Amino acid sequence: MIPIEITTPRLLLVPATEARLRACLLTHSEFAAATGWHIPSDWPARHWDEGAVNWLLNRIAEAPETATWGARFVLLPLGRATTLIGTVGVYGPPDVDGTVEIGYGIVGHLHRRGYGSEAAAGFIHWLWLDPAVKTIIAHTLPADPASSGVLRRNGFTAAGIINRPPDGDIERFELRR
C-alpha cells in the first residue's frame, strides 16, 4: 500500500484532510488549536488562499476516494514543536495519459533554505510509487526563478511558454518516468 504521510530528512508531509482544510479557514490561533501545529505569522504560503482551500474541499466532496491525491501540508518538526511551513500537492489523480500537475509553496520567512525543493522531492517520490503516473508537470511564472529552481533541482526540464488566463504567460516544466 502506498503511504499517505510522506517523510523527508527534515519534513513531514501530511494529507490536507477535510477537517484540516476546514480548520485552515479559521483564525491562526483556531487553526493551531485544531491541529496542534505552530502556525507562523506569514502563513499562508503564496497561492494558498480561501479559494484554493474551497476548491480542495469541493474535490473531496465530489470524489472522496481520490482525496489523498490532493494537497499535503508541509510540516517542520523541531523537538516537541511542529510548525506548518507550506503546502505541496497535485490537482488530482493521473489523467488518461498518466499526467499529474504538481504545485507547492513555502512561507516567505523560510524561503531559500531548501524546504520547497525537499518537499517537492518527497512528494515526487511518492507520486512515482503509483505506476499510473507517467509524467509530472508544473507551471511557474517566468519571472519566478526560485520556483523554476525547485523544479530544475528535482529533474524537471523546461517545455516552453504557454498562455493561461488569468496568469498570462507561464513556463511549463515536465518530468517523465
N, C-alpha and C positions, 0 to 999 in steps of 0.2 A: 504494500500500500504506500502511496506517495504521502510523505509527511505534510501536515498542514502548517505547523510552525517551522520556520527556517532559521537556522543559526549560522552565523559567520564568526570569524575570530573575535570581533568586538560587538556585534549586533544581534538582536533578536527581531525577527520579522513575524508579527502575529496577524492573523486574519482580522480584517475590518468587518466584524460581525454586525448584525443589525443592532444589537444592544450598544456596542462601542460606537457605531455611527450615530445613533440617536444621542448618546452622551456627548459626542463631538459637537453637536449643535447647541449644547448648553454653555454656560459661562466656563471660564478656565477652571475655577475652583470646583464647580459641579462636575466637570469632566474628570478632574483629578480625583475627586471623591468616588466617582463611579468606577474608575479603572485602577486606582491605586498608583498611578503614574504621576511623576512631576511633569507639569505642562509649562514649558518655557514661555516667557512673556512675548516672544516673537512668533509663537505658534498662531496661525497655521503656516505651513510651508507654502511657497508660491504654487499657484494653480490648484490649491486645495481650499475650496470655499463652500458655502452653503449649497450652491448649485451642484458641485461635484458630489457632495455627500448625499443630496437628494436623488441624484442620478443613480448612485450606487444602491440606495435604499429601494428605488423603483426596480432595479435589476434583480435584487434579492426577492422582492415581492413577485415579480414576473417569472423567475426561474430559480427557485431556491436550490435546486440540485447543482447549479453552476456557481453558487455563491463563493466557493473557495477560489474561483478564478478571478475574483475582484481584487481589491486593494489589500495591502498589508500596511500596518502601522510599523514604523521603524523605531525600535527602542534601543536605548543605550543603557545597559545595566551596569551600574557602578556601585559596588558594595551592596548595601541594602536598599539603595535608591535606584529606581528605573525611570529614565527620562525619555519622553516622547520627542524624537528629533526629526521625524519626517514620514513620508509615505512612498510606497512603490507598488506597482501593480500593472495589470493588463485590463483591457476593455472587455474581455470575455474569453471564453474558450477558443481554441483554434477554429478558424473558418474552414470551408471545404478544401482549401489549398494547404491547410496546416499553418496558417499565419496568425500570429498574435501581435498586438501593439503594446509596447511597454511605456510606462511613464513613471516619473519619480520626482521627489523634491525633498530637500533638507532645509531646516530652519536656518535663517540667514546668519545667525551668530556662529554657526558651526560649518559654514562653507569653507572649502579649501583644506579640509582635514581628511579627505578620502572616504567620508561616510557615504556619499552618494554613489561612488564607484563600488564600494564594498556592498552596499545594499542591492544595487543593480546586479552585481556578480552573483550574490547569493540567490536572488530571485531567478536570474537566468539559469543557473544550475538547476534550480527546482523545476523550471519550465522544461528543460531538456529531459527530465525524468519521464515525461509523457511522450511516448513515441509518435503521437499525433501531431506534435509541434515540429514543423519543418523549417519555419522562418520566423524570426523575431524582428519586427520593425519598430522604429521610433522616429519621432519628428521633433525638431527643435528650430528655434528661430536662428537664422544665420548670424545674428548679432549676439548670440549667447555661446561664447567659446567654452564656458565651463560645462554646459550641458553636453555639447558635442565632445568635449574631452572625456566625460564619463563614458559616453558611447564608444569612443575610439579605444579607451583603456580596456573596454570589455570586448574588443574584437569586431565591433561594427565597422562597416565601410559606408562612405557617403554614396548615395544612389541618386542624387540630383535634387533640384529645387522644384517644388510644386506650389501651386497657389491654392490655398484652402481658406475660404472665408470662415470666420471673421479675422483670422490671423494674418492673411495675406501670404507672402512668400515664406515658405518654411522648407527646411532641409530634411530630406528623408534619409534615414540610415537603415541598413539591413545587416542581419546576422543569420547565416544559413547553417543548417546542420551539416 
